Amino acid sequence: MALTRPYAGQAEAWADGAALAYGPLARHLVARSPFEVAGVRALDAGAGSGAAGDALRAAGAQLVSADREPDMARWVAGPAVAADVTALPFRDGAFDLVVAAFVVNHLPDPVRGLAELRRVTRSGGAVLASTFSVHRAPAKGAVDQVAARHGFVAPAWYADLQACAHAVGGARVVEAALAEAGFVRWTVVEEPVDLGLDEPADVVRYRLSMPHLHRFVRALPVREAQDLEAEAVEAVRATGETFAPVVVEAVAIA
Ligand SMILES: C[S@@+](CC[C@H](N)C(=O)[O-])C[C@H]1O[C@@H](n2cnc3c(N)ncnc32)[C@H](O)[C@@H]1O
């Protein structure tokens, strides 16, 4: 399956909007580390603008970040490389802890990616990986529907990306992928994570910074973009639900 590179050039938008949701999600994942993070050699793989890396650094890890997109790698604080998680430029066992927040769900071959994350983790070290469950938060659909009323049509790459995400959108399938990737033991939890985003406007700001929607909204006349945003806020409010996406989180021991 051929995916283009939808995250190219998106570092600022990701840091500005998506991080509202991905920051708390990263902290939730990092908190699952089976050992003290202070002092460990850690890799934030598929770092984006550095949500997980920030949590790792705050906890005292010696951090390196990697992302396929050079502008993401430039954006993050500290040492970083532009690299693919399926072919990382690190020796075997280089890290005690590898965090892959919402990147395995981007891979056409998630087992290959997980095996590479395992390779760079020392024996007895841990890989923390998260994906979204196929059980989609209503707020996401609410914003997407408003965008569609304004003419948004999902690009083909987004359908490809969703197919990748669905393939690892559940605890059982992630467990099967971990086994195939050669991990020796793991815990996988699939549950809603309350991000503390109580304001519908913040949920909309996060959602509209996703690469597929961000490019569309940015191309609209300013007035129409403002209308879309206001309607999306009302649509999220109308769901009547706290925004708590269902997330699959894996703690896998190498
Ligand atoms: C959904 S974002 C998550 C970013 C960050 N981990 C976070 O939680 O905010 C996915 C990130 O993975 C990166 N990515 C996608 N495929 C990748 C690959 N094969 N190798 C490395 N990075 C990849 C994208 O460039 C993007 O920055």
Ligand as a Chemical Component Dictionary entry (heavy atoms), coordinates in Angstrom:
data_LIG
# 
_chem_comp.id                   LIG 
_chem_comp.type                 NON-POLYMER 
_chem_comp.pdbx_formal_charge   0 
_chem_comp.three_letter_code    LIG 
# 
loop_
_chem_comp_atom.comp_id 
_chem_comp_atom.atom_id 
_chem_comp_atom.alt_atom_id 
_chem_comp_atom.type_symbol 
_chem_comp_atom.charge 
_chem_comp_atom.model_Cartn_x 
_chem_comp_atom.model_Cartn_y 
_chem_comp_atom.model_Cartn_z 
_chem_comp_atom.pdbx_ordinal 
LIG C1  C1  C 0  -0.041 10.806 14.768 1  
LIG S1  S1  S 1  1.549  11.544 14.726 2  
LIG C2  C2  C 0  2.086  11.251 16.403 3  
LIG C3  C3  C 0  3.219  12.149 16.786 4  
LIG C4  C4  C 0  3.666  12.038 18.247 5  
LIG N1  N1  N 0  4.175  10.714 18.576 6  
LIG C5  C5  C 0  2.552  12.411 19.190 7  
LIG O1  O1  O 0  2.066  11.536 19.937 8  
LIG O2  O2  O -1 2.151  13.602 19.181 9  
LIG C6  C6  C 0  2.476  10.351 13.828 10 
LIG C7  C7  C 0  3.930  10.756 13.588 11 
LIG O3  O3  O 0  4.619  9.621  13.072 12 
LIG C8  C8  C 0  5.436  10.032 12.020 13 
LIG N2  N2  N 0  5.605  8.867  11.151 14 
LIG C9  C9  C 0  4.698  8.285  10.346 15 
LIG N3  N3  N 0  5.211  7.210  9.762  16 
LIG C10 C10 C 0  6.485  7.112  10.191 17 
LIG C11 C11 C 0  7.542  6.202  9.942  18 
LIG N4  N4  N 0  7.381  5.177  9.109  19 
LIG N5  N5  N 0  8.724  6.399  10.553 20 
LIG C12 C12 C 0  8.902  7.460  11.385 21 
LIG N6  N6  N 0  7.932  8.349  11.672 22 
LIG C13 C13 C 0  6.738  8.174  11.073 23 
LIG C14 C14 C 0  4.725  11.188 11.364 24 
LIG O4  O4  O 0  5.619  12.002 10.634 25 
LIG C15 C15 C 0  4.127  11.878 12.571 26 
LIG O5  O5  O 0  4.997  12.843 13.098 27 
# 
loop_
_chem_comp_bond.comp_id 
_chem_comp_bond.atom_id_1 
_chem_comp_bond.atom_id_2 
_chem_comp_bond.value_order 
_chem_comp_bond.pdbx_ordinal 
LIG C1  S1  SING 1  
LIG S1  C2  SING 2  
LIG S1  C6  SING 3  
LIG C2  C3  SING 4  
LIG C3  C4  SING 5  
LIG C4  N1  SING 6  
LIG C4  C5  SING 7  
LIG C5  O1  DOUB 8  
LIG C5  O2  SING 9  
LIG C6  C7  SING 10 
LIG C7  O3  SING 11 
LIG C7  C15 SING 12 
LIG O3  C8  SING 13 
LIG C8  N2  SING 14 
LIG C8  C14 SING 15 
LIG N2  C9  SING 16 
LIG N2  C13 SING 17 
LIG C9  N3  DOUB 18 
LIG N3  C10 SING 19 
LIG C10 C11 SING 20 
LIG C10 C13 DOUB 21 
LIG C11 N4  SING 22 
LIG C11 N5  DOUB 23 
LIG N5  C12 SING 24 
LIG C12 N6  DOUB 25 
LIG N6  C13 SING 26 
LIG C14 O4  SING 27 
LIG C14 C15 SING 28 
LIG C15 O5  SING 29 
# 
